[in-house]
Amino acid sequence: MASTNKTVNTQEVWNLADTRSPTEVETEYVDMTESVPIRKLTLLEIKSATEVDAELQALVPIITQGWPERRAEVPSQLQVYFPFREELSVQEGVVFKGERIVVPSSLKTRHDE
């Protein structure tokens, strides 16, 4: 079963803080997985599906390590995310656009059936 440890890697936070303006550094950490009105089981399903979704797995490092300056430098299958790249985040293995979960394609297909 997946770990429910809610600790934040402080080294990641400090590394991120080093690249932000003083105003951004003051921003509070918010755990979106706690804020989204969704059953825990469903959240675990989304996390598991994200782990095997090729597109989202290609997107995660770009979100966490930084986007290229130009859309043309982004892999073609991920260019659709470029216009709202500043809204994307990854928390506990789940990709968010703002406060909404980016649903892996395998779950979208299941939902449409």
mmCIF file of the C-alpha atoms, coordinates in Angstrom:
data_MODEL
# 
_entry.id   MODEL 
# 
loop_
_atom_site.group_PDB 
_atom_site.id 
_atom_site.type_symbol 
_atom_site.label_atom_id 
_atom_site.label_alt_id 
_atom_site.label_comp_id 
_atom_site.label_asym_id 
_atom_site.label_entity_id 
_atom_site.label_seq_id 
_atom_site.pdbx_PDB_ins_code 
_atom_site.Cartn_x 
_atom_site.Cartn_y 
_atom_site.Cartn_z 
_atom_site.occupancy 
_atom_site.B_iso_or_equiv 
_atom_site.pdbx_formal_charge 
_atom_site.auth_seq_id 
_atom_site.auth_comp_id 
_atom_site.auth_asym_id 
_atom_site.auth_atom_id 
_atom_site.pdbx_PDB_model_num 
ATOM 1   C CA . MET A 1 1   ? 0.000   0.000  0.000   1.00 0.00 ? 1   MET A CA 1 
ATOM 2   C CA . ALA A 1 2   ? 1.228   3.520  -0.743  1.00 0.00 ? 2   ALA A CA 1 
ATOM 3   C CA . SER A 1 3   ? 2.725   5.568  2.043   1.00 0.00 ? 3   SER A CA 1 
ATOM 4   C CA . THR A 1 4   ? 0.591   8.316  3.519   1.00 0.00 ? 4   THR A CA 1 
ATOM 5   C CA . ASN A 1 5   ? 3.574   10.264 4.801   1.00 0.00 ? 5   ASN A CA 1 
ATOM 6   C CA . LYS A 1 6   ? 2.717   13.952 4.403   1.00 0.00 ? 6   LYS A CA 1 
ATOM 7   C CA . THR A 1 7   ? 6.191   15.382 5.018   1.00 0.00 ? 7   THR A CA 1 
ATOM 8   C CA . VAL A 1 8   ? 7.633   17.936 2.655   1.00 0.00 ? 8   VAL A CA 1 
ATOM 9   C CA . ASN A 1 9   ? 11.186  17.501 1.442   1.00 0.00 ? 9   ASN A CA 1 
ATOM 10  C CA . THR A 1 10  ? 12.661  20.678 2.898   1.00 0.00 ? 10  THR A CA 1 
ATOM 11  C CA . GLN A 1 11  ? 15.710  20.450 0.626   1.00 0.00 ? 11  GLN A CA 1 
ATOM 12  C CA . GLU A 1 12  ? 13.409  20.621 -2.417  1.00 0.00 ? 12  GLU A CA 1 
ATOM 13  C CA . VAL A 1 13  ? 11.593  23.598 -0.891  1.00 0.00 ? 13  VAL A CA 1 
ATOM 14  C CA . TRP A 1 14  ? 14.877  25.414 -0.180  1.00 0.00 ? 14  TRP A CA 1 
ATOM 15  C CA . ASN A 1 15  ? 16.216  24.692 -3.674  1.00 0.00 ? 15  ASN A CA 1 
ATOM 16  C CA . LEU A 1 16  ? 12.994  26.035 -5.140  1.00 0.00 ? 16  LEU A CA 1 
ATOM 17  C CA . ALA A 1 17  ? 13.107  29.034 -2.801  1.00 0.00 ? 17  ALA A CA 1 
ATOM 18  C CA . ASP A 1 18  ? 16.580  29.911 -4.091  1.00 0.00 ? 18  ASP A CA 1 
ATOM 19  C CA . THR A 1 19  ? 15.115  30.529 -7.558  1.00 0.00 ? 19  THR A CA 1 
ATOM 20  C CA . ARG A 1 20  ? 12.177  32.670 -6.450  1.00 0.00 ? 20  ARG A CA 1 
ATOM 21  C CA . SER A 1 21  ? 11.721  36.316 -5.607  1.00 0.00 ? 21  SER A CA 1 
ATOM 22  C CA . PRO A 1 22  ? 11.336  37.285 -1.922  1.00 0.00 ? 22  PRO A CA 1 
ATOM 23  C CA . THR A 1 23  ? 7.571   37.584 -2.401  1.00 0.00 ? 23  THR A CA 1 
ATOM 24  C CA . GLU A 1 24  ? 7.319   34.103 -3.868  1.00 0.00 ? 24  GLU A CA 1 
ATOM 25  C CA . VAL A 1 25  ? 9.446   32.645 -1.072  1.00 0.00 ? 25  VAL A CA 1 
ATOM 26  C CA . GLU A 1 26  ? 6.824   33.774 1.436   1.00 0.00 ? 26  GLU A CA 1 
ATOM 27  C CA . THR A 1 27  ? 4.195   31.676 -0.341  1.00 0.00 ? 27  THR A CA 1 
ATOM 28  C CA . GLU A 1 28  ? 2.721   29.000 1.908   1.00 0.00 ? 28  GLU A CA 1 
ATOM 29  C CA . TYR A 1 29  ? 2.996   25.322 0.993   1.00 0.00 ? 29  TYR A CA 1 
ATOM 30  C CA . VAL A 1 30  ? -0.471  23.899 0.288   1.00 0.00 ? 30  VAL A CA 1 
ATOM 31  C CA . ASP A 1 31  ? -1.049  20.153 -0.064  1.00 0.00 ? 31  ASP A CA 1 
ATOM 32  C CA . MET A 1 32  ? -3.571  20.036 -2.903  1.00 0.00 ? 32  MET A CA 1 
ATOM 33  C CA . THR A 1 33  ? -4.174  16.315 -2.391  1.00 0.00 ? 33  THR A CA 1 
ATOM 34  C CA . GLU A 1 34  ? -5.802  17.249 0.921   1.00 0.00 ? 34  GLU A CA 1 
ATOM 35  C CA . SER A 1 35  ? -7.862  20.055 -0.651  1.00 0.00 ? 35  SER A CA 1 
ATOM 36  C CA . VAL A 1 36  ? -9.439  18.204 -3.569  1.00 0.00 ? 36  VAL A CA 1 
ATOM 37  C CA . PRO A 1 37  ? -12.869 16.759 -2.733  1.00 0.00 ? 37  PRO A CA 1 
ATOM 38  C CA . ILE A 1 38  ? -12.143 13.207 -3.866  1.00 0.00 ? 38  ILE A CA 1 
ATOM 39  C CA . ARG A 1 39  ? -12.188 9.792  -2.201  1.00 0.00 ? 39  ARG A CA 1 
ATOM 40  C CA . LYS A 1 40  ? -8.806  8.472  -1.052  1.00 0.00 ? 40  LYS A CA 1 
ATOM 41  C CA . LEU A 1 41  ? -9.278  5.339  -3.168  1.00 0.00 ? 41  LEU A CA 1 
ATOM 42  C CA . THR A 1 42  ? -9.892  7.426  -6.272  1.00 0.00 ? 42  THR A CA 1 
ATOM 43  C CA . LEU A 1 43  ? -6.846  9.575  -5.493  1.00 0.00 ? 43  LEU A CA 1 
ATOM 44  C CA . LEU A 1 44  ? -4.741  6.407  -5.213  1.00 0.00 ? 44  LEU A CA 1 
ATOM 45  C CA . GLU A 1 45  ? -6.147  5.210  -8.550  1.00 0.00 ? 45  GLU A CA 1 
ATOM 46  C CA . ILE A 1 46  ? -5.190  8.522  -10.152 1.00 0.00 ? 46  ILE A CA 1 
ATOM 47  C CA . LYS A 1 47  ? -1.696  8.340  -8.668  1.00 0.00 ? 47  LYS A CA 1 
ATOM 48  C CA . SER A 1 48  ? -1.229  4.751  -9.897  1.00 0.00 ? 48  SER A CA 1 
ATOM 49  C CA . ALA A 1 49  ? -2.526  5.608  -13.366 1.00 0.00 ? 49  ALA A CA 1 
ATOM 50  C CA . THR A 1 50  ? -0.245  8.674  -13.483 1.00 0.00 ? 50  THR A CA 1 
ATOM 51  C CA . GLU A 1 51  ? 2.763   6.448  -12.714 1.00 0.00 ? 51  GLU A CA 1 
ATOM 52  C CA . VAL A 1 52  ? 2.144   4.423  -15.890 1.00 0.00 ? 52  VAL A CA 1 
ATOM 53  C CA . ASP A 1 53  ? 0.890   7.236  -18.138 1.00 0.00 ? 53  ASP A CA 1 
ATOM 54  C CA . ALA A 1 54  ? 3.688   7.948  -20.643 1.00 0.00 ? 54  ALA A CA 1 
ATOM 55  C CA . GLU A 1 55  ? 2.580   11.522 -21.334 1.00 0.00 ? 55  GLU A CA 1 
ATOM 56  C CA . LEU A 1 56  ? 2.263   12.523 -17.678 1.00 0.00 ? 56  LEU A CA 1 
ATOM 57  C CA . GLN A 1 57  ? 5.547   10.791 -16.807 1.00 0.00 ? 57  GLN A CA 1 
ATOM 58  C CA . ALA A 1 58  ? 7.245   12.884 -19.507 1.00 0.00 ? 58  ALA A CA 1 
ATOM 59  C CA . LEU A 1 59  ? 5.511   15.993 -18.156 1.00 0.00 ? 59  LEU A CA 1 
ATOM 60  C CA . VAL A 1 60  ? 6.437   15.550 -14.473 1.00 0.00 ? 60  VAL A CA 1 
ATOM 61  C CA . PRO A 1 61  ? 10.187  16.284 -14.816 1.00 0.00 ? 61  PRO A CA 1 
ATOM 62  C CA . ILE A 1 62  ? 9.482   19.337 -16.957 1.00 0.00 ? 62  ILE A CA 1 
ATOM 63  C CA . ILE A 1 63  ? 7.113   20.674 -14.287 1.00 0.00 ? 63  ILE A CA 1 
ATOM 64  C CA . THR A 1 64  ? 9.521   19.968 -11.440 1.00 0.00 ? 64  THR A CA 1 
ATOM 65  C CA . GLN A 1 65  ? 12.785  20.951 -13.155 1.00 0.00 ? 65  GLN A CA 1 
ATOM 66  C CA . GLY A 1 66  ? 11.561  23.893 -15.208 1.00 0.00 ? 66  GLY A CA 1 
ATOM 67  C CA . TRP A 1 67  ? 10.104  24.585 -18.613 1.00 0.00 ? 67  TRP A CA 1 
ATOM 68  C CA . PRO A 1 68  ? 12.128  25.600 -21.668 1.00 0.00 ? 68  PRO A CA 1 
ATOM 69  C CA . GLU A 1 69  ? 11.728  29.235 -22.672 1.00 0.00 ? 69  GLU A CA 1 
ATOM 70  C CA . ARG A 1 70  ? 10.145  28.479 -26.035 1.00 0.00 ? 70  ARG A CA 1 
ATOM 71  C CA . ARG A 1 71  ? 7.264   26.169 -26.887 1.00 0.00 ? 71  ARG A CA 1 
ATOM 72  C CA . ALA A 1 72  ? 9.273   24.741 -29.787 1.00 0.00 ? 72  ALA A CA 1 
ATOM 73  C CA . GLU A 1 73  ? 11.793  23.354 -27.261 1.00 0.00 ? 73  GLU A CA 1 
ATOM 74  C CA . VAL A 1 74  ? 9.088   21.279 -25.549 1.00 0.00 ? 74  VAL A CA 1 
ATOM 75  C CA . PRO A 1 75  ? 8.483   17.701 -26.789 1.00 0.00 ? 75  PRO A CA 1 
ATOM 76  C CA . SER A 1 76  ? 5.631   17.820 -29.308 1.00 0.00 ? 76  SER A CA 1 
ATOM 77  C CA . GLN A 1 77  ? 3.215   15.676 -27.244 1.00 0.00 ? 77  GLN A CA 1 
ATOM 78  C CA . LEU A 1 78  ? 3.615   18.082 -24.286 1.00 0.00 ? 78  LEU A CA 1 
ATOM 79  C CA . GLN A 1 79  ? 3.275   21.379 -26.154 1.00 0.00 ? 79  GLN A CA 1 
ATOM 80  C CA . VAL A 1 80  ? -0.451  21.431 -25.369 1.00 0.00 ? 80  VAL A CA 1 
ATOM 81  C CA . TYR A 1 81  ? 0.504   22.125 -21.717 1.00 0.00 ? 81  TYR A CA 1 
ATOM 82  C CA . PHE A 1 82  ? 2.829   25.034 -22.530 1.00 0.00 ? 82  PHE A CA 1 
ATOM 83  C CA . PRO A 1 83  ? 0.221   27.853 -22.496 1.00 0.00 ? 83  PRO A CA 1 
ATOM 84  C CA . PHE A 1 84  ? -0.694  27.086 -18.867 1.00 0.00 ? 84  PHE A CA 1 
ATOM 85  C CA . ARG A 1 85  ? 2.683   25.754 -17.677 1.00 0.00 ? 85  ARG A CA 1 
ATOM 86  C CA . GLU A 1 86  ? 2.776   28.165 -14.722 1.00 0.00 ? 86  GLU A CA 1 
ATOM 87  C CA . GLU A 1 87  ? -0.420  26.580 -13.365 1.00 0.00 ? 87  GLU A CA 1 
ATOM 88  C CA . LEU A 1 88  ? 0.978   23.029 -13.347 1.00 0.00 ? 88  LEU A CA 1 
ATOM 89  C CA . SER A 1 89  ? 2.334   21.329 -10.237 1.00 0.00 ? 89  SER A CA 1 
ATOM 90  C CA . VAL A 1 90  ? 3.028   17.820 -8.988  1.00 0.00 ? 90  VAL A CA 1 
ATOM 91  C CA . GLN A 1 91  ? 2.068   16.698 -5.499  1.00 0.00 ? 91  GLN A CA 1 
ATOM 92  C CA . GLU A 1 92  ? 2.391   13.155 -4.201  1.00 0.00 ? 92  GLU A CA 1 
ATOM 93  C CA . GLY A 1 93  ? 2.669   11.806 -7.737  1.00 0.00 ? 93  GLY A CA 1 
ATOM 94  C CA . VAL A 1 94  ? -0.455  13.581 -8.999  1.00 0.00 ? 94  VAL A CA 1 
ATOM 95  C CA . VAL A 1 95  ? -0.330  16.353 -11.626 1.00 0.00 ? 95  VAL A CA 1 
ATOM 96  C CA . PHE A 1 96  ? -2.451  19.430 -10.931 1.00 0.00 ? 96  PHE A CA 1 
ATOM 97  C CA . LYS A 1 97  ? -3.528  22.359 -13.100 1.00 0.00 ? 97  LYS A CA 1 
ATOM 98  C CA . GLY A 1 98  ? -4.263  24.953 -10.469 1.00 0.00 ? 98  GLY A CA 1 
ATOM 99  C CA . GLU A 1 99  ? -6.568  23.213 -8.013  1.00 0.00 ? 99  GLU A CA 1 
ATOM 100 C CA . ARG A 1 100 ? -7.760  20.587 -10.492 1.00 0.00 ? 100 ARG A CA 1 
ATOM 101 C CA . ILE A 1 101 ? -6.282  17.154 -11.088 1.00 0.00 ? 101 ILE A CA 1 
ATOM 102 C CA . VAL A 1 102 ? -4.932  16.309 -14.539 1.00 0.00 ? 102 VAL A CA 1 
ATOM 103 C CA . VAL A 1 103 ? -6.604  12.933 -15.091 1.00 0.00 ? 103 VAL A CA 1 
ATOM 104 C CA . PRO A 1 104 ? -4.450  10.261 -16.777 1.00 0.00 ? 104 PRO A CA 1 
ATOM 105 C CA . SER A 1 105 ? -5.726  9.165  -20.183 1.00 0.00 ? 105 SER A CA 1 
ATOM 106 C CA . SER A 1 106 ? -6.472  5.591  -19.028 1.00 0.00 ? 106 SER A CA 1 
ATOM 107 C CA . LEU A 1 107 ? -8.960  6.920  -16.480 1.00 0.00 ? 107 LEU A CA 1 
ATOM 108 C CA . LYS A 1 108 ? -10.538 9.294  -18.992 1.00 0.00 ? 108 LYS A CA 1 
ATOM 109 C CA . THR A 1 109 ? -11.234 6.321  -21.247 1.00 0.00 ? 109 THR A CA 1 
ATOM 110 C CA . ARG A 1 110 ? -12.727 4.338  -18.363 1.00 0.00 ? 110 ARG A CA 1 
ATOM 111 C CA . HIS A 1 111 ? -14.930 7.296  -17.407 1.00 0.00 ? 111 HIS A CA 1 
ATOM 112 C CA . ASP A 1 112 ? -16.229 7.678  -20.989 1.00 0.00 ? 112 ASP A CA 1 
ATOM 113 C CA . GLU A 1 113 ? -17.373 4.033  -21.175 1.00 0.00 ? 113 GLU A CA 1 
# 
